[in-house]
Amino acid sequence: MISLHIIYKSRVFDLILDMSEEKFTEGNLIILYAKHRTKDAEPQNLPIEIHERVKTCLNTMKLIRSSKPDKNKSTILIISTLEIGNLVREELLDNRIDERSIKIDSRPKNFSETFDLAVRMIESKANPPHIYFICPFWLKDIYDSLIESKLKGYRIQFDGAPDRRPVQVVEQEKLFETPRKNSNYYKNRAKNKAIDMLLNYIFHEK
């Protein structure tokens, strides 16, 4: 029981420490992950799964505009090829997003490199922006692992968009995004899950 008490106090201390390390924010950085891996010739229309992410981005912008005092310090960074990026940009402009707030970056090859780019953009800022990641819902586990290893302590939000493509297409795309399995995140996640199960079992027995 003493060891359980120590575990509990340690978990609470870690939570307080995480809160104390969280940085004050200024502005909003919306990262719209619009990678499209299907080999099209020259896409004339926005792929449906990317269109869903644009809709999610617009909903996020609507919330920012209606609730945040720093709404005018918002940037939308589109991660995609230039062809897809320009289609996304046009749709954002059609929905009255300020052209000056939209940027396109085609350098990141995957979700992990997108996180690296985000780190480079904000690490030198005393008051970094609140970051919103707009991406398909199936990237949530990978997002969680990258937060733990790359952006811990920053104000970050995951806004997952629906992806109605066939399962086999999505699974194939996930292969490009999955980080290496030796990530410390997966070890810590398994450890925390075991502790949670132990705590739930003991308190349930009481």
C-alpha positions as CSV (number, residue, x, y, z in Angstrom):
1,M,0.0,0.0,0.0
2,I,3.0,2.3,0.7
3,S,4.3,1.8,-2.8
4,L,0.8,2.5,-4.2
5,H,0.8,5.8,-2.3
6,I,4.2,6.7,-3.7
7,I,3.0,6.0,-7.2
8,Y,-0.1,8.1,-6.7
9,K,1.9,11.1,-5.3
10,S,4.4,10.7,-8.1
11,R,1.6,10.9,-10.7
12,V,0.1,14.0,-9.1
13,F,3.6,15.7,-8.9
14,D,4.2,14.9,-12.6
15,L,0.8,16.6,-13.4
16,I,1.7,19.7,-11.4
17,L,5.1,19.8,-13.0
18,D,3.6,19.6,-16.5
19,M,1.2,22.4,-15.7
20,S,4.1,24.6,-14.4
21,E,6.1,24.0,-17.6
22,E,3.3,25.0,-19.9
23,K,4.2,28.2,-21.7
24,F,2.1,31.4,-22.1
25,T,0.8,31.7,-25.6
26,E,0.4,34.6,-28.1
27,G,-1.4,34.0,-31.4
28,N,-2.6,30.9,-33.1
29,L,-0.8,28.5,-35.5
30,I,-3.2,26.2,-37.4
31,I,-1.3,23.4,-39.1
32,L,-3.5,22.0,-41.9
33,Y,-1.9,18.6,-42.8
34,A,-3.0,18.1,-46.4
35,K,-0.8,15.4,-47.7
36,H,-2.4,13.5,-50.5
37,R,-0.5,10.3,-51.4
38,T,-2.8,9.0,-54.2
39,K,-0.9,9.5,-57.5
40,D,-3.1,11.8,-59.5
41,A,-1.9,13.6,-62.6
42,E,-2.6,17.3,-62.0
43,P,-5.5,17.4,-59.5
44,Q,-8.2,19.8,-60.7
45,N,-10.4,19.3,-57.6
46,L,-9.6,19.0,-54.0
47,P,-9.6,15.3,-52.9
48,I,-12.5,14.6,-50.6
49,E,-10.4,13.7,-47.6
50,I,-8.5,17.0,-47.9
51,H,-11.8,18.8,-48.3
52,E,-12.9,17.4,-44.9
53,R,-9.8,18.7,-43.3
54,V,-10.4,22.2,-44.8
55,K,-13.9,22.1,-43.3
56,T,-12.4,21.2,-39.9
57,C,-9.9,24.0,-40.3
58,L,-12.7,26.5,-41.0
59,N,-14.6,25.3,-37.9
60,T,-11.5,25.8,-35.8
61,M,-11.0,29.3,-37.2
62,K,-14.6,30.1,-36.5
63,L,-14.1,29.2,-32.8
64,I,-10.9,31.2,-32.6
65,R,-12.6,34.3,-34.1
66,S,-15.5,34.0,-31.7
67,S,-13.6,33.3,-28.5
68,K,-10.0,34.4,-28.5
69,P,-8.6,38.0,-28.0
70,D,-5.6,37.1,-30.1
71,K,-7.7,36.0,-33.1
72,N,-6.0,38.5,-35.4
73,K,-2.7,36.9,-34.8
74,S,-3.6,33.6,-36.6
75,T,-1.7,31.8,-39.3
76,I,-2.8,28.8,-41.3
77,L,0.1,26.7,-42.5
78,I,-0.8,24.2,-45.2
79,I,1.5,21.1,-45.4
80,S,1.1,19.7,-48.9
81,T,2.4,19.7,-52.4
82,L,2.1,23.1,-54.1
83,E,-0.7,21.8,-56.4
84,I,-2.9,20.6,-53.5
85,G,-1.8,23.6,-51.4
86,N,-3.0,26.1,-53.9
87,L,-6.4,24.2,-54.1
88,V,-6.7,24.4,-50.3
89,R,-5.7,28.0,-50.3
90,E,-8.4,28.9,-52.9
91,E,-11.1,27.1,-50.8
92,L,-9.9,29.0,-47.7
93,L,-10.1,32.3,-49.6
94,D,-13.6,31.4,-50.8
95,N,-14.6,31.2,-47.1
96,R,-13.2,34.7,-46.3
97,I,-9.9,33.7,-44.7
98,D,-7.4,36.5,-45.0
99,E,-4.9,35.8,-47.8
100,R,-2.1,37.2,-45.6
101,S,-2.6,34.5,-43.0
102,I,-2.2,31.6,-45.3
103,K,1.2,29.9,-46.0
104,I,2.1,26.7,-47.9
105,D,5.1,24.5,-47.0
106,S,5.9,21.4,-49.2
107,R,9.1,20.4,-47.4
108,P,7.8,18.0,-44.7
109,K,7.5,14.5,-46.1
110,N,5.4,13.1,-43.3
111,F,3.7,14.0,-40.0
112,S,6.8,13.6,-37.9
113,E,8.7,16.1,-40.1
114,T,5.7,18.5,-39.8
115,F,6.2,18.4,-36.0
116,D,9.9,19.2,-36.5
117,L,8.9,22.2,-38.6
118,A,6.6,23.4,-35.9
119,V,9.3,23.1,-33.3
120,R,11.7,25.2,-35.4
121,M,9.0,27.8,-35.9
122,I,8.2,28.3,-32.2
123,E,11.1,27.2,-30.0
124,S,12.8,30.6,-30.0
125,K,9.6,32.5,-29.0
126,A,9.1,33.6,-25.4
127,N,5.3,33.4,-25.9
128,P,4.7,30.7,-28.6
129,P,1.4,30.5,-30.4
130,H,-1.4,28.0,-29.5
131,I,-1.0,25.3,-32.1
132,Y,-3.9,23.4,-33.7
133,F,-3.2,20.3,-35.8
134,I,-5.8,19.7,-38.4
135,C,-5.4,16.2,-39.7
136,P,-7.3,12.9,-40.2
137,F,-8.6,11.3,-37.0
138,W,-6.6,8.2,-37.5
139,L,-3.4,10.1,-36.9
140,K,-4.3,10.6,-33.2
141,D,-2.0,7.9,-31.7
142,I,0.9,9.1,-33.8
143,Y,0.1,12.7,-32.8
144,D,0.2,11.7,-29.1
145,S,3.6,10.0,-29.5
146,L,5.0,13.1,-31.2
147,I,3.6,15.5,-28.6
148,E,5.4,13.5,-25.9
149,S,8.8,13.5,-27.7
150,K,8.8,16.9,-29.5
151,L,6.3,19.5,-28.2
152,K,5.7,18.7,-24.5
153,G,4.9,21.9,-22.6
154,Y,3.3,23.8,-25.4
155,R,-0.4,24.6,-25.9
156,I,-1.5,22.2,-28.6
157,Q,-4.8,20.9,-29.8
158,F,-5.7,18.0,-32.1
159,D,-8.7,18.6,-34.4
160,G,-9.3,15.3,-36.3
161,A,-11.2,15.3,-39.6
162,P,-13.2,12.4,-40.9
163,D,-11.7,10.2,-43.6
164,R,-14.3,8.1,-45.5
165,R,-11.9,6.4,-47.8
166,P,-11.7,2.6,-47.9
167,V,-9.9,1.0,-44.9
168,Q,-7.2,-0.5,-47.0
169,V,-6.3,2.9,-48.5
170,V,-6.1,4.5,-45.1
171,E,-4.0,1.6,-43.7
172,Q,-1.6,2.0,-46.6
173,E,-1.2,5.7,-46.0
174,K,-0.6,5.1,-42.2
175,L,2.5,3.2,-43.2
176,F,4.1,6.5,-44.3
177,E,3.2,8.2,-41.1
178,T,4.0,5.6,-38.3
179,P,7.1,6.6,-36.3
180,R,9.7,4.0,-35.4
181,K,8.5,1.5,-32.7
182,N,11.4,2.2,-30.4
183,S,9.9,5.5,-29.4
184,N,10.0,6.1,-25.6
185,Y,6.4,7.2,-25.8
186,Y,5.2,3.6,-26.4
187,K,7.2,2.4,-23.4
188,N,5.8,5.1,-21.1
189,R,2.3,4.6,-22.4
190,A,2.4,0.9,-21.5
191,K,3.8,1.7,-18.1
192,N,1.2,4.4,-17.4
193,K,-1.6,2.0,-18.5
194,A,-0.4,-0.7,-16.1
195,I,-0.4,1.8,-13.2
196,D,-3.9,3.0,-14.1
197,M,-5.1,-0.6,-14.2
198,L,-3.6,-1.3,-10.8
199,L,-5.1,1.8,-9.3
200,N,-8.5,1.1,-10.8
201,Y,-8.4,-2.5,-9.5
202,I,-7.4,-1.5,-5.9
203,F,-9.9,1.3,-5.5
204,H,-12.7,-0.8,-7.1
205,E,-12.0,-3.5,-4.6
206,K,-12.5,-1.0,-1.8
